[in-house]
Amino acid sequence: MLSPLMAITVQDIGITVSLVFILLGLAWLAWRSFSGKEVDRRIIFLFIFFSVAMPVIFKISFKFKATPIVNALYEKIESLPNNSTVLISYDFDPAMAPEVQPMADALSRHCLSRDIKIVYMCLFPTGQGQLEQTFSTVVRNEFPEKQDGIDFVNLGYKAGGEGVLNVIVTDFEKMFPTDVNSVPYSEIPIFDNIKSCKNLDLIISIGGGRPGIKEWVLFVGDPGNIPMAAGVAAVVAPQLYPYYPNQILGLLGGVKGAAEYENRLRDSDPKFADMPTPATTMMGPQTLAHIVVMSFIIIGNILFFRNRKRGEIS
């Protein structure tokens, strides 16, 4: 295993090599373009490949400051008293998991570390498998002292979509008479003072499909006047910004939102210093690739306006 000093040195070397490669490559591409020479598209593809591969090889990552919409969710969880109860719904499938699984894990880690109780459920049948990943990597692995039924409970998947939400907003037991282990609702200590979603301190929907956060807001959050938050795929996030801050108090959008939350956790408490940060790791290749693509766009636009000024194009 590399020492911390050596690990930092390796990453520094990786950043230097990556930046030199990118800058020299962009300079060469700009020179060929402005010289009127064609650039083979395969070279462009190869350039993108190396821009993505280098951060993976050298484990390059960046720090991200939490934006207000992400920090709002963090502060809400921080403000909850011990023994509060939060519901986290896994409303996604494996195709969406690379974006939203990291935020689901980070939120679980944050809540459990503050002795906040969690009620887990799924509106997607595939959500149960993703939930099991959180149980194996976070709940059982990092919090072995937490007890099923007391500190957390898994209600599993229930078919019905919006119909499920219409029921649990007034009565949990009617829709979930048992948890996934067939323990009766009345025998689960976490539900001693919880009859419906109205007794929860916060609801977080993780996903981006339907049913998802929009349905949670429509059928649960607004009618029950319950605090809502969400973590969604990047493509869905722009559709939910109008809901903030009145109908949802915070939103994690895509890998970047998850990375911001991971960094906020790590910066807030030393106990999170060594926690896994998959979203932050994924943002390394994504950040460098975005820089390269933006550079291509800038070069292309400069070349376009130069040629139009010369009258070479109309």
Secondary structure as the mmCIF struct_conf table of DSSP 4:
data_model
#
loop_
_struct_conf.conf_type_id
_struct_conf.id
_struct_conf.beg_label_comp_id
_struct_conf.beg_label_asym_id
_struct_conf.beg_label_seq_id
_struct_conf.end_label_comp_id
_struct_conf.end_label_asym_id
_struct_conf.end_label_seq_id
HELX_RH_AL_P HELX_RH_AL_P1 PRO A 4 PHE A 34
TURN_TY1_P TURN_TY1_P1 SER A 35 GLY A 36
HELX_RH_AL_P HELX_RH_AL_P2 ARG A 41 PHE A 58
TURN_TY1_P TURN_TY1_P2 LYS A 59 LYS A 59
HELX_LH_PP_P HELX_LH_PP_P1 LYS A 65 THR A 67
HELX_RH_AL_P HELX_RH_AL_P3 PRO A 68 SER A 79
BEND BEND1 LEU A 80 LEU A 80
HELX_LH_PP_P HELX_LH_PP_P2 PRO A 81 PRO A 81
TURN_TY1_P TURN_TY1_P3 ASN A 82 ASN A 83
STRN STRN1 THR A 85 ASP A 91
TURN_TY1_P TURN_TY1_P4 PRO A 94 MET A 96
HELX_RH_AL_P HELX_RH_AL_P4 ALA A 97 SER A 113
TURN_TY1_P TURN_TY1_P5 ARG A 114 ASP A 115
STRN STRN2 LYS A 117 CYS A 122
BEND BEND2 LEU A 123 PHE A 124
TURN_TY1_P TURN_TY1_P6 PRO A 125 THR A 126
HELX_RH_AL_P HELX_RH_AL_P5 GLY A 127 THR A 134
HELX_RH_PI_P HELX_RH_PI_P1 PHE A 135 VAL A 139
HELX_RH_AL_P HELX_RH_AL_P6 ARG A 140 GLU A 142
TURN_TY1_P TURN_TY1_P7 PRO A 144 GLU A 145
STRN STRN3 ASP A 148 ASP A 148
TURN_TY1_P TURN_TY1_P8 GLY A 149 ASP A 151
STRN STRN4 PHE A 152 TYR A 157
TURN_TY1_P TURN_TY1_P9 ALA A 159 GLY A 161
HELX_RH_AL_P HELX_RH_AL_P7 GLU A 162 ILE A 168
TURN_TY1_P TURN_TY1_P10 VAL A 169 THR A 170
HELX_RH_AL_P HELX_RH_AL_P8 PHE A 172 MET A 175
BEND BEND3 PRO A 177 PRO A 177
STRN STRN5 THR A 178 THR A 178
TURN_TY1_P TURN_TY1_P11 VAL A 180 ASN A 181
STRN STRN6 PRO A 184 PRO A 184
HELX_RH_3T_P HELX_RH_3T_P1 TYR A 185 GLU A 187
HELX_RH_3T_P HELX_RH_3T_P2 PRO A 189 PHE A 191
TURN_TY1_P TURN_TY1_P12 ASP A 192 ASN A 193
BEND BEND4 LYS A 195 SER A 196
HELX_RH_3T_P HELX_RH_3T_P3 CYS A 197 ASN A 199
BEND BEND5 ASP A 201 ASP A 201
STRN STRN7 LEU A 202 GLY A 207
BEND BEND6 GLY A 208 GLY A 212
HELX_RH_AL_P HELX_RH_AL_P9 ILE A 213 TRP A 216
HELX_RH_PI_P HELX_RH_PI_P2 VAL A 217 GLY A 221
HELX_RH_AL_P HELX_RH_AL_P10 ASP A 222 GLY A 224
TURN_TY1_P TURN_TY1_P13 ASN A 225 ASN A 225
STRN STRN8 MET A 228 VAL A 232
TURN_TY1_P TURN_TY1_P14 ALA A 234 VAL A 236
HELX_RH_AL_P HELX_RH_AL_P11 ALA A 237 LEU A 240
HELX_RH_3T_P HELX_RH_3T_P4 TYR A 241 TYR A 243
TURN_TY1_P TURN_TY1_P15 TYR A 244 GLN A 247
BEND BEND7 LEU A 249 LEU A 249
STRN STRN9 LEU A 251 GLY A 253
HELX_RH_AL_P HELX_RH_AL_P12 GLY A 254 SER A 268
HELX_RH_3T_P HELX_RH_3T_P5 PRO A 270 PHE A 272
TURN_TY1_P TURN_TY1_P16 ALA A 273 ASP A 274
BEND BEND8 MET A 275 MET A 275
HELX_RH_AL_P HELX_RH_AL_P13 PRO A 278 LYS A 309
TURN_TY1_P TURN_TY1_P17 ARG A 310 GLY A 311
BEND BEND9 GLU A 312 GLU A 312
#
